[in-house]
Amino acid sequence: MNKLMIILIGILVFLPGCTYAVRYDGPYTGKIIDADTGQPIEGVVILGTWYTAQFSPAGATHNFYDAEEAVTDKNGEFSISGKGVRILSNLEPMNILIFKVGYEYLDVPWVSLKKDILLKDKIKWEGDKAIIPLKKLTMEDRKKQGSPPAPPSEAPKGKIKLMVEEINKDRAERGLGPIDVGR
């Protein structure tokens, strides 16, 4: 009985730091617009990635879980379905990488779109749909900004294909070699 009590206390103490009791993940919807003109941008690639968090004495470790891509339509709109209902899950909320050649990129946790002090004034919301402005960049600005971060190397190539293609278009225009990531 004492061993069981110690195990239960351990679970109650350590589990909440890395586990959500109940959470609904997704859907994630948005619209990408040109920051200067306000017009929708077609063909923007959005990569959603999920990681799990495991508690350790040194802090949480994060492991790749899944990825899903979307591309904006002619209205600049996209949707990523998410992972649905999660019960006692260590799955963290989705991170997004938003990129189109010639524009700035955005690489943040989805929840930051509402909470981050620098983003909350920039990102507008229509219900649950994020309206995300991207600034068109000159070649000089693109070189200063650099390429967006590469998708997770643990991701299957089929789940990150569009983002890798878009990054490689940008790299080719800037005279750089292609990246090859994914398994």
Long-range contacts (C-beta under 8 A, 24 or more apart in sequence): 14-55, 15-55, 15-88, 17-55, 17-60, 18-53, 18-54, 18-55, 18-60, 18-90, 19-88, 19-89, 19-90, 20-86, 20-88, 20-89, 20-90, 20-91, 21-87, 21-88, 22-85, 22-86, 22-87, 22-88, 23-85, 23-86, 23-89, 24-82, 24-84, 24-85, 24-86, 25-50, 25-82, 25-83, 25-84, 25-85, 25-86, 25-91, 25-93, 25-94, 26-80, 26-81, 26-82, 26-83, 26-84, 26-94, 27-79, 27-80, 27-81, 27-82, 27-128, 28-79, 28-80, 28-81, 28-82, 28-94, 28-96, 28-110, 28-130, 29-77, 29-78, 29-79, 29-80, 29-128, 29-129, 29-130, 30-77, 30-78, 30-79, 30-129, 30-130, 30-131, 30-132, 31-72, 31-75, 31-76, 31-77, 31-78, 31-126, 31-129, 31-130, 31-131, 31-132, 32-72, 32-76, 32-78, 32-98, 32-100, 32-132, 32-133, 32-134, 33-76, 33-131, 33-132, 33-133, 33-134, 34-133, 34-134, 34-136, 35-133, 35-134, 35-135, 35-136, 36-135, 36-136, 38-133, 39-76, 40-72, 40-74, 40-75, 40-76, 40-77, 41-72, 41-76, 41-100, 41-103, 41-134, 42-72, 42-73, 42-74, 42-75, 42-76, 43-71, 43-72, 43-100, 44-71, 44-72, 44-76, 44-78, 44-98, 44-99, 44-100, 44-103, 44-134, 45-69, 45-70, 45-71, 45-98, 45-99, 45-100, 45-162, 45-163, 45-165, 45-166, 46-70, 46-71, 46-72, 46-78, 46-80, 46-96, 46-97, 46-98, 47-96, 47-97, 47-98, 47-99, 47-151, 47-160, 47-162, 47-163, 48-80, 48-82, 48-94, 48-95, 48-96, 48-110, 49-94, 49-95, 49-96, 49-97, 49-151, 49-152, 49-155, 50-83, 50-91, 50-92, 50-94, 50-95, 51-91, 51-92, 51-95, 52-90, 52-91, 52-92, 53-90, 53-92, 54-90, 62-92, 63-154, 64-152, 64-154, 64-155, 65-91, 66-159, 67-151, 67-152, 67-155, 67-156, 67-159, 67-160, 68-159, 69-159, 69-160, 69-161, 69-162, 69-163, 71-162, 77-129, 97-148, 97-149, 97-151, 97-163, 98-132, 98-134, 99-148, 99-163, 99-166, 99-167, 99-170, 100-134, 100-166, 101-166, 101-169, 101-170, 101-173, 102-136, 102-137, 102-142, 102-170, 103-134, 103-135, 103-136, 103-137, 104-134, 104-135, 104-137, 104-141, 104-145, 105-134, 105-145, 105-148, 106-132, 106-134, 107-148, 107-149, 139-173, 139-174, 142-170, 142-173, 142-174, 143-174, 147-171, 147-174, 147-176, 147-179, 150-179, 150-181, 151-181, 151-182, 152-181, 153-181, 153-182, 153-183, 154-183, 155-181, 155-182, 155-183, 156-182, 156-183, 157-181, 157-182, 157-183, 158-182
